[in-house]
Amino acid sequence: MTLPFRLRLRRSALSVLTAAVAALAFGVGAASASSYTCTNSSVDQAALQALINAGGTVTIVGTCRGNWTVSATDVKIQGGGNNATLNGNGASHVLLVTAHTATLVGLTITNGTANGGGGIEAAGNATVNVVSSTVTGNSASSVGGGILAFSPATVNVSGSTLKNNSASFGGAIFSFSTVSVSGSTLTGNTASIGGGAAGAQAGGLSFTSSRLTSNSAFEGGAIVNFGGGTGVSITGSSLDHNSLYSIDGGGGAIANFSSVGDAPVTLVGTTLSSNFVPGGRGGAIFNEGNNNNTASITASGGTVFSGNQATGGGSIPAEGGAIYTEANGGVGLVTLIDTTVGPPPGSLNGNRAQYGGGIYNDAFNGLTMVTLGQGAHIVGNTASVTGGGIDNAGGAVSIGQGAVLFGNHPNNCTGC
């Protein structure tokens, strides 16, 4: 599969994704069924595979070592105790699901390694449900260290923890299809290029009542989206303390590019706080239009950006403490309704950057527009140079009725 996208400067390294994904191999094996006490040895692989092939419900106790496949029938694999573990021995995917439905309940999925989907790979018409489980310590050389979803597979994660997984793109999750996450925590995941916790291209990612914290990457400390799918939807969640570990990157929490199609990101009732970019752009969000497509950020429902920072020191200025948007051959749109960019009541924790403490709007090579609707508050942000609230560099800024710019330092809006 080819993954074309137009990236400049610090994002040029993302071209390695095309080659990496092309190298992924699909294996087809068997599926699951009944009760097994793990031996913590190589014996487990064949014994548990036979039960998986039979389908139904398989209860495991202890640590099973091996690599398993679901392809022939539906199966539920559940833990019979607190330490029920599937350990991939660092040899391949822990679980490869190529067809049917695999439901994983009360398990730890760990020590898987692959080109993609070190912990779990879902492909074909598969559905994978990860419930009350932990996906940790898995890696991929390309995409989806913890979980990878290929089209048209579906992955649902609920009440689970995804931590300390790694990949080039999407340390914990990468979606070329449909991935839904609810009531879960993604923490301590890393990506050497984009999306410390999660990534999507020509797919969709949704997060509900979840927390993405302390993840890191070169771009998009928590999430990277390359467009071409249904986009990223985040509701009632928190993205906090995510960061970039390299100067000149973008998007301490989210990097959004319309590289292969329109790239919508929707935030509802979500908090983005204390995310950090060293010497780059977009302390919380970097939003870039590419290839004549539209990259858009829409925030509403009491969403709050607070304490996010883009600091100086890199080869490019630090711009957009909370949000940086640009048109790099496409269209970049930011729409805020019932959203606060600034400290919550009783706090002094505003957003900070050199230029555009709250928002930087850069019409480089295209069209950008920031729209402040009813209940949009840009308050209490700081720029060390100019544009305390908004720094508008040739783009359009629309300030509607009920929107407020107040108390930003050294000014509320430059170029508006």
Buried (B, 14 or more C-beta within 10 A) or exposed (E): EEBEBBBEEBBEBBBBBBEBBEEBEEBEBBBBBBEBEBBEEEEBBEBBBBBBBBBEBBBBBBBBBBBBBBBBBBBBBBBBEEEBBBBBBEBBBBBBBBBBBBBBBBBBBBBBBBBBBBBBBBBBEBBBBBBBBBBBBBBBBBBBBBBBBBBBBBBBBBBBBBBBBBBBBBBBBBBBBBBBBBBBBBBBBBBBBBBBBBBBBBBBBBBBBBBBBBBBBBBBBBBBBBBBBBBBBBBBBBBBBBBBBBBBBBBBBBBBBBBBBBBBBBBBBBBBBBBBBBBBBBBBBBBBBBBEBBBBBBBBBBBBBBBBBBBBEBEBBBBBBBBBBBBBBBBBBBBBBBBBBBBEEEEEBBBBBBBBBBBBBBBBEBBBBBBBBEBBBBBBBBBBBBBBBBBBBEBBBEBEEEBBBEBBBEBBBBBB
